[in-house]
Amino acid sequence: MGILDKAIANSVPLIPRPVVRRVSSRYIAGVRLESAVAVIQDLHREGCVATVDVLGESTKDKAQAAETLREYKEVVNALDENNLKSGISVKLTALGLGLDEELCRANLEEIIAYAAERRRFVRVDMENSPYTSDTIQLVLDMHGRYENVGTVIQAYMRRSLEDVTRLVEAGVSVRLCKGIYDEPREVAYKDFDTVRQNYILLLEELLKGGCYVGVATHDEFLIWHALRLIHQLDVPKDRYEFQMLLGVDEQLRRILVRSGHKVRVYVPFGKQWYEYSTRRLKENPRIARYVTEDVIRSMTGATKR
């Protein structure tokens, strides 16, 4: 992480809100559910499926957690009504984990059961390290009663191999990503190549273990290794998929789809788009630099026109 990246990340609050919204519109499917549905329909026409995230985390009270639960039920209903082959992604702090674990457990089970009745999958997102153990345990508990739930493992976390072993033993579906939160070195690898190597190790363990795996990365080096492992281990197409963020490397996404691989796109939407955008930019200074470069290019293009 360079000094320039840090400086840009620290200046995120100074970026005008309209500028943040203009840039984030590439990565966020609007404020309303109808906008998200339209984006998913476009993705379906391209040959992709989606997982939908209602923006929001770190819930402040029980009423807000209840509202999040209601919104997710609306998402599931909309997917049914529009015959969209997609699932949902939920953050446990949005369901109340930071307030009361039992409240979160009840809310999580309610949305999983609601989705199960409609044959929809629920991906429990992984947040920063204070919530890792609780997230893994809650997912394992829920998976004992529901098959339509999985979680996320972050390759930069030092503990991830141990977590993968537990999830493989239970047969839990895993989305494997690098990780985005700014964690201390005591809990997360900081070296770029080390994170990559750990990603490959974890992916191999998951594929050998028979888990359904979401290969979540835009790093073509890691995608090549995923394809290598899929070939060497003779993994059938119904046991893996590639996952990408909305608006990121769409050309690579199309290449994977044309090659016959299942591709799922992460589609976030909601009223908390600004909080999501600024938090993610501050948590990942490298992305903040990319966004700043994007803003400069867009402003330069507008001036030329």
C-alpha positions as CSV (number, residue, x, y, z in Angstrom):
1,M,0.0,0.0,0.0
2,G,1.7,3.2,-1.2
3,I,1.9,6.6,0.5
4,L,-0.1,8.1,-2.4
5,D,-2.9,5.5,-1.9
6,K,-3.1,6.3,1.8
7,A,-3.2,10.0,1.1
8,I,-6.0,9.6,-1.4
9,A,-8.0,7.3,1.0
10,N,-7.7,9.9,3.8
11,S,-9.1,12.5,1.4
12,V,-12.2,10.5,0.5
13,P,-14.5,12.6,2.8
14,L,-13.5,15.7,0.8
15,I,-14.7,14.2,-2.5
16,P,-18.0,15.9,-3.4
17,R,-21.0,13.6,-3.0
18,P,-22.2,14.0,-6.6
19,V,-18.7,12.9,-7.8
20,V,-18.8,9.8,-5.5
21,R,-22.3,9.0,-6.8
22,R,-21.3,9.3,-10.5
23,V,-18.3,7.0,-10.0
24,S,-20.2,4.6,-7.8
25,S,-23.0,4.2,-10.3
26,R,-20.7,1.8,-12.2
27,Y,-20.4,-0.5,-9.1
28,I,-23.8,0.0,-7.4
29,A,-27.2,-0.8,-9.0
30,G,-28.9,2.3,-7.9
31,V,-31.0,3.1,-4.8
32,R,-34.2,1.3,-5.5
33,L,-34.9,-2.4,-5.9
34,E,-36.4,-1.8,-9.4
35,S,-32.9,-0.6,-10.5
36,A,-31.3,-3.7,-9.2
37,V,-33.8,-5.9,-11.0
38,A,-33.1,-4.1,-14.3
39,V,-29.4,-4.6,-13.8
40,I,-29.9,-8.3,-13.1
41,Q,-32.1,-8.7,-16.1
42,D,-29.3,-7.3,-18.2
43,L,-26.8,-9.7,-16.6
44,H,-29.1,-12.6,-17.4
45,R,-29.2,-11.6,-21.0
46,E,-25.4,-11.6,-21.0
47,G,-25.5,-15.2,-19.6
48,C,-24.6,-14.3,-15.9
49,V,-26.5,-14.8,-12.6
50,A,-26.3,-12.5,-9.6
51,T,-26.2,-12.3,-5.9
52,V,-28.0,-9.2,-4.5
53,D,-26.8,-7.2,-1.5
54,V,-28.9,-4.6,0.3
55,L,-26.4,-2.0,1.2
56,G,-25.9,-1.4,4.9
57,E,-24.0,-2.8,7.8
58,S,-23.1,-2.0,11.5
59,T,-26.8,-1.7,12.4
60,K,-27.4,0.7,15.2
61,D,-30.7,-0.6,16.6
62,K,-33.2,-3.5,16.4
63,A,-35.6,-1.5,14.3
64,Q,-32.9,-1.0,11.6
65,A,-32.1,-4.7,11.7
66,A,-35.8,-5.5,11.2
67,E,-36.0,-3.1,8.3
68,T,-33.0,-4.9,6.6
69,L,-34.7,-8.2,7.1
70,R,-37.9,-6.8,5.5
71,E,-35.9,-5.5,2.5
72,Y,-34.2,-8.8,1.9
73,K,-37.6,-10.5,1.8
74,E,-38.7,-7.9,-0.8
75,V,-35.5,-8.8,-2.8
76,V,-36.4,-12.5,-2.7
77,N,-40.0,-11.8,-3.8
78,A,-38.7,-9.6,-6.7
79,L,-36.4,-12.3,-7.9
80,D,-39.3,-14.7,-7.9
81,E,-41.7,-12.3,-9.6
82,N,-39.2,-11.6,-12.4
83,N,-38.0,-15.2,-12.7
84,L,-34.4,-14.3,-12.1
85,K,-31.9,-17.1,-11.3
86,S,-30.1,-15.2,-8.5
87,G,-29.6,-15.3,-4.7
88,I,-28.8,-12.8,-2.0
89,S,-25.8,-11.8,0.1
90,V,-26.2,-10.6,3.7
91,K,-23.9,-9.0,6.2
92,L,-24.5,-10.1,9.8
93,T,-23.8,-6.7,11.3
94,A,-26.8,-5.5,9.2
95,L,-28.9,-8.1,10.9
96,G,-27.8,-7.1,14.3
97,L,-24.6,-9.0,15.1
98,G,-23.0,-6.0,16.6
99,L,-26.0,-5.5,18.9
100,D,-27.0,-9.0,20.1
101,E,-25.9,-12.3,18.7
102,E,-29.2,-14.0,19.4
103,L,-31.1,-11.2,17.6
104,C,-28.8,-11.7,14.6
105,R,-29.2,-15.5,14.8
106,A,-33.0,-15.1,14.7
107,N,-32.9,-12.7,11.8
108,L,-30.5,-14.8,9.9
109,E,-32.6,-17.9,10.3
110,E,-35.7,-16.1,9.3
111,I,-34.2,-14.9,6.0
112,I,-32.6,-18.3,5.3
113,A,-35.9,-20.1,5.9
114,Y,-37.8,-17.6,3.8
115,A,-35.3,-18.0,0.9
116,A,-35.3,-21.8,1.3
117,E,-39.1,-21.9,0.7
118,R,-38.4,-20.1,-2.6
119,R,-35.3,-22.1,-3.5
120,R,-33.0,-19.1,-3.1
121,F,-29.4,-19.3,-1.8
122,V,-28.2,-17.0,1.0
123,R,-24.5,-16.1,1.0
124,V,-23.4,-14.8,4.4
125,D,-20.7,-12.2,3.7
126,M,-17.5,-12.0,5.7
127,E,-16.8,-8.7,7.4
128,N,-13.7,-7.6,9.3
129,S,-11.8,-9.7,11.8
130,P,-13.8,-9.0,15.0
131,Y,-16.7,-10.9,13.4
132,T,-14.9,-13.8,11.7
133,S,-15.4,-16.4,14.4
134,D,-19.1,-15.6,15.0
135,T,-19.8,-15.6,11.3
136,I,-18.2,-19.0,10.7
137,Q,-20.0,-20.5,13.7
138,L,-23.4,-19.0,12.8
139,V,-23.1,-20.4,9.3
140,L,-22.1,-23.8,10.5
141,D,-25.1,-23.8,12.9
142,M,-27.5,-22.8,10.1
143,H,-26.0,-25.2,7.6
144,G,-26.9,-28.0,10.0
145,R,-30.6,-27.2,9.4
146,Y,-30.6,-25.5,5.9
147,E,-28.8,-26.4,2.7
148,N,-29.2,-23.0,1.1
149,V,-26.6,-21.1,3.1
150,G,-22.9,-20.5,2.6
151,T,-20.2,-18.1,3.6
152,V,-17.0,-16.3,2.5
153,I,-13.4,-16.9,3.2
154,Q,-10.8,-14.2,2.8
155,A,-7.4,-15.4,1.6
156,Y,-5.4,-12.7,3.3
157,M,-6.5,-13.9,6.8
158,R,-3.9,-16.0,8.6
159,R,-6.6,-18.2,10.1
160,S,-8.3,-19.0,6.8
161,L,-6.8,-22.5,6.3
162,E,-8.2,-23.6,9.6
163,D,-11.6,-22.1,8.8
164,V,-11.6,-23.8,5.4
165,T,-10.9,-27.2,7.0
166,R,-14.0,-26.8,9.2
167,L,-16.2,-25.7,6.3
168,V,-15.0,-28.5,4.1
169,E,-15.8,-31.1,6.8
170,A,-19.3,-29.6,7.0
171,G,-19.8,-29.4,3.2
172,V,-20.5,-25.6,3.3
173,S,-20.5,-23.6,0.0
174,V,-17.7,-21.0,0.1
175,R,-17.0,-17.9,-1.8
176,L,-13.2,-17.4,-1.8
177,C,-11.9,-13.8,-2.2
178,K,-8.7,-12.0,-1.3
179,G,-10.1,-9.7,1.3
180,I,-10.6,-6.0,1.4
181,Y,-10.5,-4.8,5.0
182,D,-7.5,-3.0,6.4
183,E,-6.5,-5.6,9.0
184,P,-3.5,-5.6,11.3
185,R,-0.5,-7.8,10.3
186,E,-1.1,-10.0,13.3
187,V,-4.3,-11.4,11.6
188,A,-3.7,-10.8,7.9
189,Y,-1.0,-11.3,5.4
190,K,0.2,-8.0,3.9
191,D,2.4,-9.3,1.1
192,F,0.7,-9.4,-2.3
193,D,2.3,-12.6,-3.5
194,T,1.7,-14.3,-0.2
195,V,-2.0,-13.5,-0.4
196,R,-2.1,-14.9,-3.9
197,Q,-0.3,-18.1,-2.9
198,N,-2.6,-18.6,0.1
199,Y,-5.6,-18.1,-2.2
200,I,-4.4,-20.9,-4.5
201,L,-3.8,-23.2,-1.5
202,L,-7.2,-22.5,0.0
203,L,-8.9,-23.0,-3.4
204,E,-7.2,-26.3,-3.9
205,E,-8.3,-27.5,-0.4
206,L,-11.9,-26.4,-1.2
207,L,-12.0,-28.1,-4.6
208,K,-10.4,-31.3,-3.3
209,G,-12.8,-31.3,-0.3
210,G,-15.8,-31.3,-2.6
211,C,-17.3,-28.0,-1.6
212,Y,-19.2,-25.8,-4.0
213,V,-16.8,-22.9,-4.6
214,G,-17.3,-19.4,-5.8
215,V,-14.0,-18.2,-7.2
216,A,-14.3,-14.5,-6.4
217,T,-11.5,-12.6,-8.0
218,H,-10.7,-10.3,-10.9
219,D,-7.0,-11.3,-10.8
220,E,-6.4,-13.2,-14.0
221,F,-3.4,-14.9,-12.5
222,L,-5.7,-16.5,-9.9
223,I,-8.3,-17.3,-12.5
224,W,-5.7,-19.1,-14.5
225,H,-4.8,-21.2,-11.4
226,A,-8.4,-21.8,-10.8
227,L,-8.9,-23.1,-14.3
228,R,-5.7,-25.2,-13.9
229,L,-7.0,-26.8,-10.7
230,I,-10.4,-27.4,-12.2
231,H,-8.8,-29.2,-15.1
232,Q,-6.3,-31.2,-13.0
233,L,-8.9,-32.3,-10.4
234,D,-11.6,-32.8,-13.1
235,V,-14.0,-30.7,-11.2
236,P,-17.5,-30.8,-12.8
237,K,-19.1,-27.5,-13.8
238,D,-21.9,-27.8,-11.2
239,R,-19.3,-27.6,-8.4
240,Y,-17.9,-24.1,-9.0
241,E,-18.6,-20.7,-10.4
242,F,-16.6,-17.5,-11.0
243,Q,-17.8,-14.4,-9.1
244,M,-17.1,-10.8,-10.0
245,L,-18.1,-7.3,-8.8
246,L,-20.6,-5.2,-10.8
247,G,-18.8,-2.9,-13.2
248,V,-15.3,-4.5,-12.8
249,D,-13.4,-6.0,-15.7
250,E,-16.5,-6.8,-17.8
251,Q,-14.3,-8.0,-20.7
252,L,-12.9,-10.8,-18.5
253,R,-16.4,-11.6,-17.3
254,R,-17.6,-12.1,-20.9
255,I,-14.5,-14.2,-21.7
256,L,-15.4,-16.6,-18.9
257,V,-19.1,-16.8,-19.9
258,R,-18.2,-17.5,-23.6
259,S,-15.8,-20.2,-22.3
260,G,-18.8,-22.0,-20.8
261,H,-18.2,-21.1,-17.1
262,K,-20.9,-20.0,-14.7
263,V,-20.4,-16.4,-13.7
264,R,-22.2,-14.7,-10.8
265,V,-22.1,-10.9,-10.4
266,Y,-22.3,-9.2,-7.0
267,V,-25.1,-6.6,-7.3
268,P,-25.3,-4.1,-4.4
269,F,-28.1,-1.5,-4.2
270,G,-29.8,0.7,-1.6
271,K,-30.1,4.0,0.2
272,Q,-26.7,3.6,1.9
273,W,-24.8,3.8,-1.3
274,Y,-22.7,6.8,-0.1
275,E,-21.8,5.2,3.2
276,Y,-20.9,2.0,1.3
277,S,-18.8,3.8,-1.3
278,T,-16.8,6.0,1.1
279,R,-16.3,3.2,3.6
280,R,-15.0,0.8,0.9
281,L,-12.7,3.5,-0.5
282,K,-11.2,4.2,3.0
283,E,-10.9,0.5,3.8
284,N,-9.1,-0.2,0.5
285,P,-6.8,2.7,-0.4
286,R,-5.8,1.0,-3.7
287,I,-9.4,1.2,-4.8
288,A,-9.5,4.8,-3.8
289,R,-6.7,5.5,-6.1
290,Y,-8.4,3.7,-9.0
291,V,-11.6,5.7,-8.3
292,T,-9.6,9.0,-8.3
293,E,-8.0,8.1,-11.6
294,D,-11.5,7.2,-12.9
295,V,-12.8,10.6,-11.8
296,I,-9.9,12.4,-13.5
297,R,-10.4,10.5,-16.7
298,S,-14.2,11.3,-16.7
299,M,-13.6,15.0,-16.0
300,T,-10.9,15.1,-18.8
301,G,-13.3,13.4,-21.2
302,A,-16.1,15.9,-20.3
303,T,-13.7,18.8,-20.9
304,K,-12.7,17.4,-24.3
305,R,-16.3,17.0,-25.4
